[in-house]
Amino acid sequence: MPAKRVLSLWFPRMGAERCLRLERGTLMAPLVVLCERNGAQVISSLSEEASAAGLRPGQPLRDAMAMCPQLVTRPQRPQAEAAFLAGLRRWAGKFSPWVGELPPDGLVLDITGCAHLFGGEEGLAAQAASDCEGLRLTVRAAIADTPGAAWALARHGGTRPARLRSGDAIDQEARATRSRAARRHPGGPAPALLQGAALAIAPPGGAIGAISGLPVAALRLDPQDAEALARLGLRQIGDLAGMPRAALARRFGRQVGLRLDQALGMVPEPVSPVRPEEVFALRLTLPEPIGLLEDLEAGLDRLLPPLCARLARAGRGARRIRLQAFRADGGFGEIEAGLARPSAEPERIRTLLSLKLPEIEAGFGIDGLRLEAHVTEPVHARQTRGHMDAARDAAERLARGPGLDDLIGRLGARIGMEALTRLHPAESHIPEKTAKAMTAAWSEPARSWPPAPTPRPLTMWRPEPVHAPERPRLEGPFRWRRRSWVPAHARGPERIAPEWWLDDPAWRSGTRDYWEVTTADGVRLWLFFAHGGALSPGWFCQGSFD
């Protein structure tokens, strides 16, 4: 059985070069990508021109601008960089089926038994470097027996450990430490290391000899542990190799010894490939172009049942589904529908897509269809009855049925899901803040509303001025909306104070006394008297009970 071999790929400028790819070669000035650290903007990635100007990762922006005034900056996009690294992982699958991600800027490949397909390990690494050059990416590669050793060589190969000058670096202790670590390794002298400008290859069985001269930070340690080891004179990995693990664990915890043993192959560290996301999509190629609505519906009927069967087997339901129609002239049209509740039932999905089929332009004919459920959620056919609330929720859903969900889906297909909202209770004593609007398709109906001290009106609006005497009680006629009103009965008051922790412009009139006023015409209005704060006191109308 061949010895295990691991390839580590490091993209030291991935963040900056991703931005340069978006610029399509139009940007020639030095570029850096900024992230926020401890309240300050620092460099997380930089281009080759920025490195030539003397800039470095971790440098504050103000210092970088002083050194390079023509510097171009871009904000860091962690999600975009993660998606870019996922794309590189799919590219690296050409070299080995076992490819893992090392966020934020690295990949690890188990190339055991794969190197001969590319002319050996050097040929494989050279092919990877050539592909990255075509992609306009800077890469450093290393091959070793373990992921830890390959990681160390890729990121720290060719570097020397920094000499720490401080009162804690005692020369006598450092010499003693080095004398213990300089013992011969079992099996003779340390093997040679084949190293190039951007490639380092450790021979099989030579991991300890390849990484012994690297700084201790190459063991993937926390910066605090690496600094503490350097203060004790343990600056190289070789200084740690001969030390008892128990002593390291007592002083620094288990992490230092674990990382060292993983790099040397004493503790297994398998390469865990990222499981690709399952794509729920089907394609139908037509022998002759079609253009009739009935033909599109027939094609949809061919695609929907097998797609829904795949969703059901995976235990998922479609939330959004897209139908693409490819025309014979090279163009394509698409429609998309959303569901109020994830579903894998063909009848419910077909109804929503059929409403939008007339929007597809056939042109000279459609010769291909593609149906994809690009947003899915887990669904469970059986509800676990281990909890009282869960059982009650399941019973309510069964009693309600899919009618409301189908109605929301059909209306959303016509006017958009975001246009359909429902009210949910909110924790506030301010009348206009007791409810919040939520998208109906992405929320459940409110189970109950907290009781109000007094009845609230059916319709509420922004407070409108009422012309009446500035007294706390409404004792005579008043004028509102260019009309005179005569109060017949009034119930109240309900005093509501503003939220003192917020500066709400609508409540700068101070404390309010709310009254339910019934006029002589039988109209029930909701009026309040503002006692005055930053504004003058007065009467206002805010709602109607009719």
C-alpha positions in Angstrom: 0.0 0.0 0.0 1.5 3.4 -1.0 2.4 5.8 1.7 -0.1 8.6 2.3 0.8 11.8 0.5 -1.0 15.2 1.0 -0.9 18.3 -1.1 -1.5 21.7 0.5 -2.4 24.7 -1.7 -2.2 28.1 -0.2 -3.5 31.2 -2.0 -1.9 34.1 -0.1 -3.5 36.8 -2.2 -6.9 35.2 -2.8 -9.0 38.1 -1.4 -7.2 40.8 -3.4 -6.9 38.7 -6.6 -10.6 37.9 -6.4 -11.3 41.6 -6.5 -8.8 42.0 -9.4 -10.7 39.4 -11.4 -13.8 41.4 -11.0 -12.0 44.5 -12.3 -11.1 42.5 -15.5 -7.6 43.9 -15.7 -8.7 47.6 -15.7 -7.1 48.3 -12.3 -3.3 48.9 -12.3 -2.8 50.6 -8.9 -1.9 48.7 -5.8 -5.0 47.1 -4.2 -5.7 45.9 -0.7 -8.7 44.3 1.0 -9.6 45.6 4.4 -11.2 44.0 7.4 -12.1 45.4 10.8 -10.0 44.3 13.8 -10.3 45.9 17.2 -12.2 48.8 15.8 -9.6 49.7 13.2 -9.4 48.8 9.5 -6.4 46.6 8.7 -5.2 44.8 5.6 -6.4 41.3 5.2 -5.1 40.6 1.7 -3.1 42.6 -0.8 -2.0 42.5 -4.4 1.6 41.9 -5.7 1.9 45.6 -6.5 0.9 46.5 -2.9 3.5 44.1 -1.5 6.2 45.7 -3.7 5.3 49.0 -2.2 6.2 47.6 1.2 2.7 46.9 2.6 2.0 43.7 4.6 -1.1 41.9 5.9 -2.4 43.1 9.3 -1.1 46.6 8.7 -3.5 49.5 9.7 -5.0 51.4 6.8 -3.7 54.8 8.0 -0.1 53.5 7.9 -0.6 51.9 4.5 -2.0 55.1 3.0 1.0 57.1 4.3 3.3 54.7 2.6 1.3 54.4 -0.7 -1.1 57.4 -1.3 -2.4 55.9 -4.6 -3.6 52.8 -2.8 -7.0 51.3 -3.9 -9.0 49.7 -1.1 -11.9 47.2 -1.2 -13.9 45.9 1.8 -13.6 42.2 2.7 -16.5 40.0 1.6 -16.3 36.8 3.7 -19.2 35.2 1.9 -17.9 36.0 -1.5 -14.5 34.7 -0.6 -16.0 31.5 0.8 -17.9 31.0 -2.5 -14.7 31.6 -4.4 -12.8 29.0 -2.3 -15.6 26.6 -2.9 -15.1 27.1 -6.7 -11.4 26.4 -6.3 -12.3 23.2 -4.4 -14.3 22.0 -7.3 -11.4 22.8 -9.7 -9.0 20.9 -7.5 -11.2 17.8 -7.8 -9.4 17.1 -11.1 -6.3 16.1 -9.1 -8.0 14.0 -6.4 -11.4 13.0 -5.2 -10.5 13.9 -1.6 -10.4 17.7 -1.5 -11.0 19.6 1.7 -11.2 23.3 2.4 -8.9 25.2 4.8 -10.7 28.5 5.2 -10.2 31.3 4.5 -7.5 30.8 1.7 -6.3 27.1 1.5 -7.1 23.7 0.2 -5.8 20.2 1.2 -5.8 17.2 -1.1 -5.1 13.6 -0.4 -3.1 12.6 -3.5 -2.3 9.1 -2.5 -2.2 7.0 -5.6 -3.0 10.0 -7.9 0.4 11.5 -8.6 1.4 9.0 -11.3 -1.5 10.2 -13.5 0.2 13.6 -13.8 3.8 12.4 -14.2 4.6 12.2 -10.5 4.3 14.6 -7.6 6.3 17.4 -9.3 4.2 17.1 -12.4 1.0 17.3 -10.4 2.1 20.3 -8.5 3.3 21.9 -11.7 -0.1 21.3 -13.3 -1.8 22.9 -10.4 0.5 25.9 -10.5 0.0 26.3 -14.3 -3.8 26.2 -13.8 -3.6 28.9 -11.1 -1.4 31.0 -13.3 -4.1 30.8 -16.0 -6.7 31.8 -13.3 -4.4 34.8 -12.3 -4.0 33.4 -8.8 -0.9 33.2 -6.7 -0.4 29.8 -5.1 2.2 28.1 -2.9 2.1 24.3 -2.8 3.7 21.7 -0.6 3.6 17.9 -0.5 4.3 15.8 2.6 3.1 12.8 4.4 0.6 14.6 6.7 -1.7 17.6 6.3 0.0 19.4 9.1 3.5 19.1 7.5 2.1 20.1 4.1 0.4 23.1 5.7 3.6 24.2 7.4 5.7 23.9 4.3 3.2 25.7 2.1 2.9 28.7 4.4 6.3 28.8 6.2 8.7 26.9 3.8 11.8 29.0 3.1 11.2 31.3 6.1 13.4 31.5 9.2 12.0 31.9 12.7 12.2 35.4 14.0 14.7 36.0 16.8 12.9 37.4 19.8 14.8 40.0 21.8 13.4 40.4 25.3 14.3 39.8 28.9 12.5 36.4 28.8 14.8 34.9 26.1 17.5 33.5 28.3 20.5 32.4 26.3 21.5 29.6 28.7 18.0 28.1 28.6 17.9 28.4 24.9 21.2 26.5 24.4 20.0 23.8 26.7 16.7 23.5 24.8 18.5 23.3 21.5 20.9 20.7 22.8 18.0 18.5 23.7 16.3 19.0 20.3 19.5 18.4 18.3 19.5 14.7 18.8 19.7 12.4 15.8 16.4 11.2 14.5 15.9 7.5 14.3 17.0 6.1 11.0 19.9 8.5 10.3 20.2 12.1 9.3 17.3 14.2 8.3 16.3 13.8 4.7 16.7 16.5 2.1 13.9 18.8 1.1 13.1 19.5 -2.5 12.1 23.1 -2.6 11.3 25.6 -5.4 10.1 29.2 -5.5 6.4 28.2 -4.8 6.7 24.4 -4.2 8.1 22.3 -1.4 8.1 18.5 -1.5 9.1 16.5 1.5 10.2 12.9 0.7 8.2 10.0 2.0 8.9 9.5 5.7 10.8 12.8 6.0 8.2 15.0 7.6 10.2 15.7 10.7 13.3 16.6 8.8 11.4 18.9 6.4 9.7 20.9 9.1 12.2 20.9 11.9 13.7 24.2 10.8 10.4 26.0 10.5 9.0 28.4 13.2 6.7 27.0 15.8 3.8 29.0 14.3 3.9 26.5 11.4 2.2 24.0 13.7 -1.1 25.9 13.4 -0.9 27.2 16.9 -2.6 30.2 18.5 -0.4 33.3 18.3 -0.3 33.5 22.1 1.1 29.9 22.3 3.7 30.5 19.6 4.9 33.7 21.3 5.1 32.0 24.7 7.2 29.1 23.2 9.5 31.6 21.5 10.1 33.4 24.8 11.3 30.1 26.3 13.7 29.7 23.4 11.5 27.2 21.6 11.5 28.9 18.2 11.7 26.0 15.8 9.7 22.9 15.5 12.8 20.9 16.0 13.2 22.4 19.4 9.8 20.8 20.3 10.3 17.4 18.7 12.5 16.0 21.5 10.6 17.4 24.4 8.3 15.2 26.6 4.7 15.6 25.7 3.6 15.6 29.3 5.7 18.7 30.0 4.3 20.5 27.0 0.7 19.7 28.1 1.3 20.9 31.6 2.7 24.2 30.4 0.7 25.0 27.3 -2.2 22.5 27.2 -2.9 19.7 24.9 -3.1 21.7 21.7 0.7 22.1 21.2 1.5 18.5 21.6 -1.5 17.5 19.5 -0.5 19.7 16.6 3.1 18.5 16.8 2.1 14.8 16.7 -0.3 15.5 13.8 2.4 17.1 11.8 4.8 14.2 12.5 2.2 11.6 11.7 1.9 10.2 15.2 -1.7 11.2 15.5 -3.9 10.5 12.4 -5.5 13.5 10.7 -7.6 12.5 7.7 -8.5 14.8 4.9 -12.2 15.4 5.1 -13.7 16.4 1.7 -16.5 18.8 1.7 -19.8 17.1 0.7 -21.2 18.9 -2.4 -24.6 20.3 -2.0 -27.3 18.3 -3.8 -28.8 20.1 -6.8 -32.4 19.4 -7.4 -32.8 20.0 -11.1 -33.9 18.1 -14.2 -33.4 18.9 -17.9 -35.5 17.9 -20.9 -34.1 18.2 -24.4 -36.8 18.4 -27.1 -36.3 16.8 -30.6 -38.2 19.7 -32.2 -38.7 23.3 -31.1 -42.0 24.0 -29.4 -43.9 27.3 -28.9 -47.4 26.5 -27.8 -48.5 26.9 -24.2 -50.0 23.4 -24.1 -46.5 22.0 -25.1 -44.9 23.9 -22.3 -47.4 22.5 -19.8 -46.8 19.0 -21.2 -43.0 19.5 -20.7 -43.6 20.7 -17.2 -45.7 17.6 -16.5 -42.8 15.5 -17.6 -40.3 17.2 -15.3 -42.3 17.8 -12.1 -43.0 14.3 -10.9 -39.4 13.0 -11.0 -38.2 16.2 -9.4 -40.7 16.0 -6.6 -39.8 12.3 -6.1 -36.1 13.3 -5.6 -37.1 16.0 -3.1 -39.3 13.5 -1.2 -36.5 10.9 -1.0 -34.1 13.6 0.3 -36.7 14.7 2.9 -36.9 18.3 1.5 -39.5 20.5 0.0 -39.3 23.3 -2.6 -39.5 26.8 -1.3 -38.7 28.5 -4.6 -38.7 26.7 -8.0 -37.5 28.0 -11.4 -38.3 26.9 -14.9 -35.9 27.8 -17.7 -36.8 27.6 -21.4 -33.9 27.5 -23.9 -34.7 28.9 -27.3 -33.4 27.7 -30.6 -31.7 31.1 -31.3 -29.5 30.7 -28.2 -31.6 32.9 -25.8 -33.6 31.7 -22.9 -36.5 32.8 -20.7 -37.3 31.8 -17.2 -40.1 32.0 -14.6 -39.9 31.5 -10.9 -42.5 30.8 -8.2 -42.4 30.7 -4.4 -44.4 28.6 -2.0 -45.8 29.7 1.3 -44.7 26.3 2.8 -42.1 23.9 1.5 -43.7 21.2 -0.5 -42.8 18.2 -2.7 -46.3 17.8 -4.1 -46.4 18.2 -8.0 -50.0 19.5 -8.0 -49.3 22.4 -5.7 -46.1 23.4 -7.6 -47.6 23.0 -11.1 -50.5 25.4 -10.2 -48.1 28.2 -9.4 -45.8 27.7 -12.4 -48.8 27.5 -14.8 -49.8 31.0 -13.8 -46.5 32.3 -15.1 -46.0 30.1 -18.2 -47.5 32.8 -20.6 -44.6 35.1 -19.6 -42.1 32.9 -21.5 -41.3 34.2 -25.0 -40.9 31.3 -27.4 -39.3 33.2 -30.2 -38.3 30.8 -33.0 -39.1 27.9 -30.7 -38.0 26.2 -27.4 -35.8 23.2 -27.7 -34.9 22.6 -24.0 -36.4 22.9 -20.5 -34.7 22.9 -17.1 -36.6 22.7 -13.9 -34.7 23.5 -10.6 -35.8 23.8 -7.0 -33.0 26.2 -6.0 -34.3 26.9 -2.5 -35.4 24.0 -0.4 -36.1 23.3 3.2 -36.4 20.1 5.3 -39.9 18.6 5.6 -41.1 15.8 7.7 -44.0 13.6 6.8 -44.5 12.5 10.4 -44.6 14.8 13.3 -42.8 13.6 16.5 -45.2 13.6 19.4 -42.7 13.8 22.2 -43.8 17.3 23.3 -47.2 18.7 24.0 -46.7 21.9 22.0 -45.3 20.1 19.0 -48.3 17.7 18.9 -50.7 20.6 19.2 -48.9 22.5 16.3 -49.2 19.4 14.1 -52.9 19.0 14.9 -53.5 22.7 14.0 -51.7 22.3 10.7 -53.7 19.3 9.8 -56.9 21.0 10.7 -56.0 24.1 8.8 -55.0 22.2 5.6 -53.0 23.6 2.7 -55.8 26.0 1.5 -54.2 29.1 3.1 -50.7 28.2 1.9 -52.0 27.6 -1.6 -53.8 30.9 -1.6 -50.6 32.7 -0.4 -48.6 31.0 -3.1 -51.1 31.9 -5.9 -51.3 35.5 -4.8 -47.5 35.7 -4.4 -47.1 34.3 -8.0 -49.0 37.3 -9.3 -48.0 40.2 -7.0 -44.9 38.9 -5.3 -44.4 37.1 -2.0 -43.0 40.2 -0.3 -46.3 42.1 -1.0 -48.3 39.6 1.2 -47.9 40.4 4.9 -49.6 39.5 8.2 -49.6 41.2 11.6 -47.8 39.7 14.6 -47.9 41.1 18.2 -45.0 43.2 19.3 -43.8 43.9 22.8 -44.6 47.6 23.2 -47.2 49.6 25.1 -47.3 52.3 22.3 -50.5 51.7 20.3 -49.0 52.0 16.9 -46.1 49.6 17.9 -48.2 46.8 19.3 -48.1 45.0 15.9 -45.4 44.4 13.3 -45.9 43.4 9.7 -44.2 40.1 8.6 -44.1 38.4 5.2 -46.9 35.9 5.1 -45.0 33.3 3.2 -42.1 33.2 5.8 -44.0 33.4 9.0 -46.7 31.5 10.9 -50.0 33.0 12.0 -50.0 34.6 15.4 -51.4 32.2 18.0 -52.7 34.8 20.4 -52.6 38.5 21.0 -51.9 40.0 24.5 -54.9 41.7 25.9 -55.1 45.5 25.8 -56.1 47.5 28.8 -59.0 49.0 26.8 -60.4 48.1 23.4 -58.3 49.2 20.4 -59.9 50.7 17.2 -60.2 48.6 14.1 -58.5 51.3 12.0 -55.5 53.4 13.1 -53.7 56.2 11.4 -51.2 58.9 12.2 -52.5 61.4 14.8 -54.6 64.2 13.1 -55.2 67.5 14.8 -58.6 68.2 16.5 -59.7 71.7 17.1 -61.0 71.7 20.7 -60.4 73.6 23.9 -57.0 72.7 25.4 -58.5 71.0 28.5 -57.9 67.3 29.5 -61.7 66.6 29.2 -63.7 66.9 26.0 -66.8 68.8 27.2 -68.2 70.4 24.0 -68.2 70.2 20.2 -64.9 69.8 18.3 -63.9 70.1 14.7 -62.0 67.4 12.8 -61.4 66.9 9.1 -63.3 70.2 8.3 -66.4 69.0 10.0 -68.0 69.7 13.4 -68.7 66.8 15.7 -70.8 66.7 18.9 -69.7 64.1 21.5 -72.5 62.1 23.0 -70.5 59.7 25.2 -66.9 59.4 26.2 -65.1 56.6 28.0 -61.6 57.0 29.5 -59.0 58.1 30.0 -56.3 55.6 29.4 -52.9 57.3 30.1 -49.9 56.2 28.0 -46.5 57.6 28.5 -43.8 57.7 25.7 -40.8 55.4 25.7 -38.3 57.5 27.6 -35.3 55.5 26.2 -36.3 56.4 22.6 -36.5 59.8 20.9 -39.6 59.3 18.8 -40.6 62.4 17.0 -44.3 61.3 17.0 -44.3 61.3 20.9 -42.6 64.6 21.6 -46.0 66.0 22.7 -45.6 64.1 26.0 -48.0 61.9 27.9 -51.4 61.1 26.2 -54.8 60.5 27.6 -56.8 58.3 25.2 -60.7 58.5 25.1 -63.3 56.4 23.2 -65.7 59.1 22.0 -69.1 58.3 20.5 -70.5 61.3 18.6 -74.1 62.2 18.1 -74.0 60.7 14.6 -73.0 57.3 16.1 -69.4 57.4 15.0 -66.9 56.0 17.5 -63.5 57.7 17.4 -60.3 57.3 19.3 -59.1 60.6 20.5 -56.3 61.6 22.9 -55.2 64.7 24.7 -51.4 65.3 24.6 -50.3 67.0 27.8 -47.4 68.7 26.0 -43.7 68.1 26.2 -41.5 69.6 23.5 -44.7 70.6 21.7 -47.8 72.4 22.8 -50.7 70.4 24.4 -53.8 69.6 22.3 -56.4 67.1 21.1 -55.7 64.6 18.3 -57.6 61.8 16.6 -55.8 58.5 15.9 -58.4 55.9 15.0 -61.9 54.7 14.4 -63.9 51.8 15.9 -66.2 51.5 12.9 
